Amino acid sequence: MAYLTVTDLTFTYNGSSTPALAGCSLSVGEGEFLLVVGRSGCGKTTLLRSLKPALAPHGKRTGTVTLGGTPIGELSPRDAATEIGFVGQDPERQAVCDTVFAEIAFGLEAVGVEGSLIPGRVAEAADFLGVSHLAPKKIAELSGGEKQLVNLAAALALRPRVLLFDEPVTRLDPPAKLRFLSAIRRVNEEAGVTVILAGHDTEELFSSVDRVAYMEGGKVVSVLPPADFAATADETALAFLPTVPRVFRLAGETEDLPLSVRDGRARLATLPGEPIPSDEPDPEPRKDGAPVLSANGVWFRYGRNEPDVVRDVACTLHAGEILSVVGPNGAGKTTLIKLLAGILRPVAGAVRYDGKKGTPRTGRGAICYLPQNPALLFARDSVKEELEETARALPDGEEAIGRVAERLSLGGLLDAHPYDISGGEQTRLALAKLLLLSPRVLLLDEPTVGLDPTAKEELAAILRELAAKGRAILFATHDLGFAAAVSDRCAAFFNARLTGGADTRSFFSSNRFYTTQAVRLTRDLLPLCLTPEEVVSTLAGRKGEIG
C-alpha cells in the first residue's frame, strides 16, 4: 500500500514559462528504498523539495502530495518538520550551529522536545551512525563525510518516517561516500525509515534499493526493480546504470544481469579461457618541453599557528596535458588549485607560469578557474546575461555565445535565472563562461559535481578537444571513473602532500581500493580495464576468439 503519493504534480518556477514538473505521479510504500535518476534539470530536486513543505520551491503548483493519506499541506508545522527529513548535497550549507552536539539538538529544540529528553535523543542518533565521538567537536573541524553524517544524525534525531536525499554523496571522497551510503542502508533496513534518494552516482546503491524511478521532462516515466530497470533501459536510460550491469548490457546480454562487482566477477569467471593477470602497463611518454604551469617546493597554511595544508608540493602541467588530482575531503586539493591559479600565495616555494615566478596571469587567453561552487561566478539575472557579460569584448560575441550554448546544452536555459537551474546546469554555465575566455590553462575544482552521466561524457569530450588544441588542464575530483577516462596523469593528495603523479593506467592499476569499478570487476580475470568501454571492448574480443 502506498504511504507517500504524488498525483499529477505540476510546478513552474516564478518567472519561468517551462514547468519543472509536468504531471508527475509517484507512489512509495512505507519502509521502501527508492532511487530516483534522470538527467540534470529533469525535475529530481524540485520533486524532492516539493515533498517537504518547509523546502517547497515558490511558484505555480497543481496536483497533490499525501503522506499516510494526509495532504502534506495540511500537516502541522511540527509534524511536517519531524516526519519528513531532508539531507542535501552540500555538507557545508546545512549546518547552523558551532558544535556537533548543538547541531543534532537544534531541530529537537526547534520543534519543542522537552529539554530533559534532548541529550538522550542526540546520543541515540549519534550512536546509531557511529559519530558519538564527534559530539564535542566544532563543525568546522569535521571532514565533508563527517559533516554529512552529522546532517543525517540531526534529521534522524527527529525520528522521521521519510528521509529525502538530494545527491548526498556528490561532494564526498570515495571512502566517505561508502560510509555514508552504508549509514543510509542501515537507517532503511534497521529503523524502517522510508528513503527516497535522488542522484547520479548509482554504483554503490543500485543493488540495494527496492525500486528505481526514472525521470524525464519533469515526469516519472518508469518505476522498476533494479534488475528490471537494468534489463529494459533504453539507450538514454542506459547511461544511468552502474558499471557492472551497463557493461553486460553493452556486451549484448539482457537476462539475469549481475548488479554488483561480486556477481559480475562471478559471471566473468565462467567465461571460457584462462584468467589473465593484469600486467603493469608501460608508462605513457612524458610531455616534452617546459611546463606551462608549475609549483616547486610550495608550502601553505591559512594562519601563522595553523597546520600546513600544502607541504613541500611540486607539480608540473604541460600544454596538451590533462592532470587529475584525487584524495580525501580536506586533503588540500582545493588549496593547491587556488595556489596554482594565483588566488592564494604560498608561504614558501614558487608557482611559475611560462617559467616566470609570481602570481599567474588570469583571464582571457591565460588561466581560468572553476570553483567547487559554480554559482560564485554568477552575478546576472539570466543565463544569457551571464554569457553576454563574458563575451562582451569578443568580436563575434553573439556567435560565440551560440556555439558554447549549443556545445553545453544551454539553449533552453538562456532566459532562466542562474540560481533557479539545477546544480549540473550551473556547472555547465560556469564552464561556458570560462570557455568564452579561450583559456590556455584550465583549473577545475570538482567539475563533475551535479552532472548526470550524459553531461559527464560531454564534459570529457570538451576537455579532450581542448587538450588536443594545446590547452593545459588540471582538475581535482572524487569521481575516479571520470578521472580514469579523461586524464593523462593522475596524482593523489594526502596528508598535505601530492603523491603519485603516474600515468593514469599505472595509477589506477596499482590501487586496490582507490580505483574504478572496471578495475575491480576485471582484475586478474581480464586484461586491465580502466573504464566500462574498455571492458566491453575486451569482452567483444574474447567472444570473437571463442567464436
Sequence and secondary structure as in RCSB ss.txt:
>XXXX:A:sequence
MAYLTVTDLTFTYNGSSTPALAGCSLSVGEGEFLLVVGRSGCGKTTLLRSLKPALAPHGKRTGTVTLGGTPIGEL
SPRDAATEIGFVGQDPERQAVCDTVFAEIAFGLEAVGVEGSLIPGRVAEAADFLGVSHLAPKKIAELSGGEKQLV
NLAAALALRPRVLLFDEPVTRLDPPAKLRFLSAIRRVNEEAGVTVILAGHDTEELFSSVDRVAYMEGGKVVSVLP
PADFAATADETALAFLPTVPRVFRLAGETEDLPLSVRDGRARLATLPGEPIPSDEPDPEPRKDGAPVLSANGVWF
RYGRNEPDVVRDVACTLHAGEILSVVGPNGAGKTTLIKLLAGILRPVAGAVRYDGKKGTPRTGRGAICYLPQNPA
LLFARDSVKEELEETARALPDGEEAIGRVAERLSLGGLLDAHPYDISGGEQTRLALAKLLLLSPRVLLLDEPTVG
LDPTAKEELAAILRELAAKGRAILFATHDLGFAAAVSDRCAAFFNARLTGGADTRSFFSSNRFYTTQAVRLTRDL
LPLCLTPEEVVSTLAGRKGEIG
>XXXX:A:secstr
 EEEEEEEEEEEETT SS SEEEEEEEEETT EEEEE  TTSSHHHHHHHTSGGG  SEEEEEEEEETTEEGGGS
 HHHHHHHEEEE S GGGT  SSBHHHHHHHHHHHTT  GGGHHHHHHHHHHHTT GGGTTSBGGGS HHHHHHH
HHHHHHHT  SEEEEESTTTTS HHHHHHHHHHHHHHHHHH  EEEEE S  TTTGGG SEEEEEETTEEEEEE 
HHHHHHH  TTGGGGS HHHHHHHHTT  SS   SHHHHHHHHHTSSS               S  SEEEEEEEE
 SSTTS  SEEEEEEEE TT EEEEE  TTSSHHHHHHHHHTSS  SEEEEEETTEESS  BSTTSEEEE SSGG
GG  SSSHHHHHHHHHTT TTHHHHHHHHHHHTT GGGTTS TTTS HHHHHHHHHHHHHTT  SEEEEESTTTT
  HHHHHHHHHHHHHHHHTT EEEEE S HHHHHHH SEEEEEETTEEEEEEEHHHHHHT SSSS HHHHHHTTT
SS   SHHHHHHHHHHHHHHH 
